[in-house]
Amino acid sequence: MHKNLRIRYLSKLAQQTSVSGSPPSFIAADLSNTISKGYNSSILDQINKLSFYLNNILYYTSNGKYNFPQLYKMAFTIDTSGIGDQDLKKIVEFCKQIYILLYNGNSNFVDLLVAEEIHRRIGLLDNNTNLNSLSNVNPSGQLATKVQGNIKVNIKNYLQSIRNFIK
């Protein structure tokens, strides 16, 4: 009986916190006007896919409160200590590292990054504590229907896809 009550409560809670609409769309070049100078088009495409995925996660996990372009414009200067959902807090902190390492902290790219530097940056992201301590299961509710699969595994797959295009 206790288990059934808990399931009903979680289902009701998930229904109450669903977000209508979709997160704003964007491409990396809309956020950083020099990012195409830092990466070849194949890597930039993978960064777009990762950023789009993270945008969806931010939007649905925060019930529409946060999205990637919004936090990017704020240079990810957000105090995460007030975020109660630990996975959301970790995702925001991880996205801050994406901003610093892949978007160059919004500093201008001058030339293409060399392969070793891209590998270094992806390695830092792949070993990021916030990413690696995310829950192993996809949360229930709206996020599970909007973002299929395990979030941590999917992000790591996106990072690997960036590695695959490094020449």
N, C-alpha and C positions, 0 to 999 in steps of 0.2 A: 504494500500500500504506500509506504514512504517513497519508494522509487517512482511509482506512478504519479504521485503528487508533485514530485520534483520535476518530472518530465513535463507535466501540464504547466507548471509554473514557468519553466524555461521556454516552452513554446509560446505562452502568453507574453512573456517578456520580449521574445524575439519579434512577435507581431507588433508590439507597441513601439518598438524602436526602428521599424523599417523606414527607409529613406525613399522618398519619391524622387524621380528624376535620375540623372546620371552625373558623374563628376565632369568637370569641364575638360574638354579635349585640348591637346596641345602637341607640339613637336618640340624637340630639344632646341632647334634653331629659333623658335619663338621665345624661348627663355634666355638663351645665350647666343648673342649675335656672332660670336667668333668660334663656337664649338666645332663648326665644320672645318676650321683651320687646324684643329687639334687631332682629328681622327679621320681615317678614310671613310668613305660612304658606307661600307659594309659594317664597320664597327659603330658608326653613328646610327645606323638602322637598329642595331641591337640595343644600343643605349636608349633609343626611343621606345623600343618594346619593353625594356625593363622599367623605364620611367612611367610608361602608360600603366603597366601592371601595378607598380607601387602607388600610382595615383588612385587606382581603383581600391586598393587595400586601405589607403588612408581615408578615402571618402566613406566607404561603407563601414569600416571599423569605428570611425568617429561619428557615425550617423550624420554625415554631411558637413560636419564642422570643419574638417581639414581636407585639403587637396594639395597636390604637388606644386602646381603653379602658384598658388597662394603662399605656401611656405617658402617657395623659391624667392618670390618677391620680397619676403621678409628676411631673406638670407638665412633662413632656418633659425632665426633668433627667437626661439620659442622655449619657454620654461616648461619642461616636461614633468616637473615635480608635482604639478597639480593634476596630471592625467592619472586617473584611477585604474584604467585597464592597462595591465602590465605589458601585454602584447602590443597595444597601440603605442605605448610609450617607447618600446623597443623599436617599433617600425619607424616612428618619427626620428629617433636618434640614428637609426640606420640610414634613413633618407638624408639626414644631415651629412653623413659621410659620403653618400652619393653626390651630394651638392659639392662637397669639398674635393673629392677625388676624381669624379668623372666630369663634373661641370667646372672644375678648376676654381671653386669658390667664387664663381662669376668673374674671375680675373681673365683678362683677354688671353686667348691662345695666340701665339705668334707663328708657330710652325706645327707640323704634324709631330705628335709625340712618338718617340722611338719605341720599338717593340718592348724593350726591357722595362721602360717606364710604365707602359700600359699593363704589362704583366705584374709589376710591383703594385700598382694601384688596385688591380683586380684581386691580387692576393690579399691585400689589406682588407678589402671588402669581404672576401670569402671567409676570412678568419675573424671577422668582426664579432665581438662578444654579443652585441645586441641581436645580430642575425642568428648566431648559433644557439642562443638561449630562448628563441621563440618557441612557443608550444609546438609539439610535434603533430598535433591534429588541427585541422582547419576548424575555427570556431563555428558553432551552429548559428542558425538564423540567416539573415540576409546575405552576409558575406559568403557563406557556403554556397548559396545559389548563384552569386555573381562571380565568384572567383573559385574555380574548380581546383581540387587537389590540395596538397600540403603547401602552405605558403613558403616555408623555409626551403623545401626541396625545389619549388618552382623558381625562387630567387636564385638559388645556387645554379640551377639549370640555365638561367639567363646569363649569369656571370660566366659560365662555361661557354655559352654561345659567343660571348664577346671574345673570349680566349681563342676560340676556333677561327676567328677572322684576323687575328694578329699575324702579321707577316714578318 
